[in-house]
Amino acid sequence: MKTNVLDLTRKELSLRLNPPFRAKQIYQWIYQKYVFDFDLMNNLPKKLRSELKESFRIYLPKIVSTEKSRDGSVKYLFELEDGHTVESVLLPMRSEQRDERGNLLKEARYTVCVSTQVGCKVGCSFCLTAKGGFVRNLTSGEIVSQVLSIKAANNIASNRRVNVVYMGMGEPLDNLDNLSKAIEIFADENGLSIGARRQTVSTSGLAPKIEKLGKMNTGVLLAISLHAVDDELREKLMPINKAYNIADIIEAVKRFPIDQRKRVMFEYLMIRNLNDSLDSAKKLVKLLNGIKAKVNLILFNPYPGSPFERPEAERVERFQKFLLSKGLLCTVRESKGLDISAACGQLREKRRDDGYSV
């Protein structure tokens, strides 16, 4: 099968071209001009275009379903070449602002949440993705194409940077090789130019791979899906805690290289009457002592069949206020897409229920 250009870093592509500088032009056509046909790359010699078609292809997964929320967020279901599907989400973080004369005051800001695997091995009890089991890792091109396709579909200008969060389907560090290559492809200044500091890797806590990612010195931000403050509860919610407990994760985080201007994000999924008490808040403050941390409280997104419920607003507010009073930076993630298939994996499961193989 021909090589998908999206699976290659610019350096890898240049090593397969003569002259090598053509890789820069091809990258600009694909990632900056959203041109996915070699024949349309008119600053390349005809002979080269013909040679490219013999050895390479530009493949993007097909968008088979979308759901748009009242808040502007859009969930995408992508169908891969083998028929499996993964989800991505476009999250508008700030709307475009113009003055009375139409002059641009502030540009729109976006975050794209991408998947790294078809399914997931981790098996968190609150996650719908786990219901379908693990199928396979995504290639670097399949990861990158989610952002590329969404930017092109929404006419988001190439010079409009977006943030990328690896928080969709799958455990990113379980696919570290393809993840690290995707990080490099995203950051290339001749491509999407999404610098490492605009990329956040969220992990359920694979301590050895947190350390391995740190040694790669990619410069990405780190987010830890913590969700509990003691091993007993965390093992019930996240079976992986049996292999890498909270102490292992905290030690790995302390060794992870973080820009002095940044913080390690700790994601804390709040579930009604399970981990939303003031006692849990006190334990969380103690646990994160000595770490330059930020806690992101996430309110559970209910889905059919789940035994868990969304926490009461009063308990969330009390939890947050306590953390802030102890000097721990804490935000409540604004829930988006509650009127659509908000839970990760929900759109994929809906398609499965309709009789499609996913």
N, C-alpha and C positions, 0 to 999 in steps of 0.2 A: 504494500500500500504506500502511496505517496506520503511524504512527510508533511504534516500540518505545520505551516509556518508559525502558528500561534503557540506551538510547543517549544519553540526555539528562542533562546536569548539572542540579542543582536550579535553578540560575539560568536555564538554557535552558528548563526546564519552566515556571518561574514566568512567563516572558515570553509564554507561550502560554496562560496561564490568567487568568481574571478571577473573583474576586480572586487576585492572585499568591500569597498566603500558602498557598493550597491545595496548592502544590507541596511544602511542608514536610510536610503531612499525608500526601500520597500517598507520599512518600519513606519516612516512618515505617511506613506500612502494608506497603510492599514489603520494605524492608531490615531492619526491626526486628521485624515481626510475621509475615513470610513469607506475606503475603496477596497473591495474584496475580490476583485477580478484583475488578474495580471495584465490582461489586454488593455485595461483602462489606465495603466500606469505609463502615461505617455512620455515621461522623461527617461524611460528605460529603452535601450535599443531593442528593435523588433526581434533580433536573434536571441537576446537574453530572455525576453518575454516568452518566447517559444521554448527555450530551455527550462525556464522556471516551471512551465506547465507540465513538462515531462517528469520532473522530479518532485515538485511541491504542489500543495493545494492550500487553500485558505478556507478552513472549515469552522463554522460557528453553529452551535446547537440551535435547533428550531424552537421558537417560542410557541408553545401549544396552548397556553392558557394564561390569562392575566385577571387579576382582581384589583380594582381600585377602590380605596377607602375614601370616605368623606374628608379625612384629614390630609389627603393627597398622596399617601403612601401607596405604592403599587407592588403587588406580589406577582412574580413571574414563575411559570413552570416551564423549564427547558427540557426538551427531549434530546437525548444524546444519540449517537450513531447506532448504538446497540439496542435502542428502544427504551432504555432506562431513563428516569427523570430526576431532576434536582430543582430545588427552589432558590430563588434570589429575591431580594426586596430592595426597591428604590425608596429611600426615606428622605423627603424634603425637610431640611433642617432650618432653612430660612427662605422666605419668599423674596423675589426680586422687588426692589423698591425704587420708584422713580418720583421726581418732583412734578409740579404742575405743568412744566414745559416738556415733560417726557424724558428729561435727562436722568441717566442711571445714577442712583445714589448708592445702592448696595446690590451686589450680585446675589443670585440665588445660591444656596449651598445645599449639597446633597451628600448622603452617605449611601453606599451600596453594601448590603449584607450578602456575602457569597457563601456557597457551599464548597466543601473540599472532598466530600465522599458521597457515593450513592449509599444511603443508609448510614449506620454507625455501629461500631462494636461496643461502645461504652455502656449502653443500656440503661440510661437514667430513667427512673420510674415516672418522672413527670414529663418526659419528652416523647412526643408523638413519633418522631423520626425513628426511635428505637423499635416501634411496633413492626416496621418492615424489615428489621434485621440489617446486617451489613452485606453489601453486594460487591463493591469495589472502590478503589481510590479513583479520583478524577486526575486526569493529566494536567500538567501546568496550563496547557492551552484551554482546557475545559474550564479551569478556574478563571483565567484571564478573560475568556470570551463572554462570561456573564456580565462583567462590567462593560466591555466593549459593545456588546449587543444592546444593553440598556441605555448607554449613552447615545448610540446611534438611533435607537427607536424613539428616544425622547428629544432628539435634536439638541442635545447638550453639547455646546461648542467644545472643540478639542482643547482649547485653552482654559476651559472651566474645569478646575481640579475638583475631584470628588474624594471623599474619604472612603476607604475600604475596610470593612470589618469582617474577619473570618469567623463568623458566628452563625452561619447557616447550618445546613445538614452536615453531619460528620464531625469528627475530632481532627482538627487541623494538624496537630503534632503526630497523629497516626499516619500522616501522609507527608512527612517532613521534606523529603526530597523534592516532590512536585510543588509543595508549598514554597520552599525557599527559592525555587526557580521562578515561580509566579511573582514573588516579592520583587525579584530582580527585573523581570519583564515590566511589571507595573511602574517601577521607579525609573526606567530608562527615559532620559530627557528627549529622545527622538521618538518616543512612543506616547503613552498616556501620561507620563511624567507625574506619577503619583508617588511622591517621596515616601521613604520608609516611615517617617514620622506621621504620615497620614494613613498608615496601615496598622491595624490592631489585630493581633492574633489572640483568640480566646481559646483557652484549653480547660478541660475538666481536671487537669492536674497530673499529667504524665511527667513526674519529677525528673527522670533522667533526660527526657527529651526537652524539657524546659532548659536544662543546663546545656544540652547540645545546641539548641537554638541560640542561646546566649553566646556560646563560643563562636558561632558563625558571624556574630557581630553585624547582623543585618540592619540594626537600628530601628526595628519595628517596636511598637508598643505592645505590652503584655497585659492580658486580661485573664484573671483566674475565676472560673466558675466555682465558687465556694459553696454557697447555698446552705451551709450549716456550720455550727461552731464547735461541734463535738463529733468524734468519729462514729459513735453509735447511730446518730441520726443520719450522718452523711453516708454511711454504708447502706442505709435503707433507701436513701434517695439516689445514691450514685455508687453502684457496686465496685467501681474502680478504686474506691477508697480503701478496699481491702488490700490492694497491691501498693498503693501510694497514699498513705494517710495524711492528715492535715499537717503534721509535723514535718513530713518529707517535703510537702509542697512549700511550706513556709521557708524551709532551709534553701530550697532551689530558687525561690523568688529572691531571697537575700543575696544570692550570688549572680542574679541576672543583671546585665549592664543596662542601666536606664539613664537617659539624658537627664542632667541635673534639673532641667526645666519641666520634666515630666514626672508622672507617678505611675505606679502599678495599679491597674484597675482590679478591684475585687467585686465580681458580680454576685449579688445576693438575691436569689429568687424568693420572694416572700409568699408563703403559703399560709392560708388562714389556720390559726390555732396550732401551727406546727413549728414554725421558726420565727414568729413575728412578735414574740414577747419582749418585754423590757429586760428580762434576764438574759435572753439571747443577745441583745444589744450590748449588755455589759461584758459578756464573754467575747464578743467580737472586738470590742475596743482593746481588751487585754491581749487577744490573739495577734492583733496587728501592731502592737506596740513596737516601735523601733523601725517600722517600714514606712517609706514614703508612699503612702497609699491613698487611694480614693475609692470609696465604696459607692457602688451604683445599685440602688435598690430597684428591683424589677418586680412588678406585680404579676402574679401568675395569670397567664392567659388561658381561660378555661376552654376545653374542647370536649365533644361528646364522649362519654365513657370514662372520663378522668375521675379519680376519687378525690382529687384536690380541688380547693376552692380559692377564689380571689380573696385577699385579706381585706379587712375593714379599713377604711381611710383613716380613721382615728388612730388605729394601732400603727399604721405606717408612719403617720406624722409624729407620733410619740417616739417611735424607733429612731427616725431621722434626727429629731431634736436632741435626743440623748447623745448620739454620735457627734453631732456638731458641738454640743456643750463640752465634749471631751477633746475638742480640737481635731477630730477626724473629719476630713472633707467627705461630704456625703451628698449625693443627689438622688432624686427619684426619677427613674427613666420614664419619660412621657410615653404612655401606652399608645401605640399606633395600630391601626388596622383592626380594631375590635369588631367592626361591622363586617369584616371579611374573614378569610381563613388565616387568622393572625398567628396561631401557634405554628412553630416550625414543623414542617412535614404534613400539615393539614391539607394543603392544596394537593399534594402528591397522593395522600390517602383518599381524598375525594375522587380523584381520577381512578384510583384503584377500585373504589366502590362502584364506579360507573362501568367497570368491566374491562378497563385497560390494563395491560401489563406494564408495571412501573418498576 
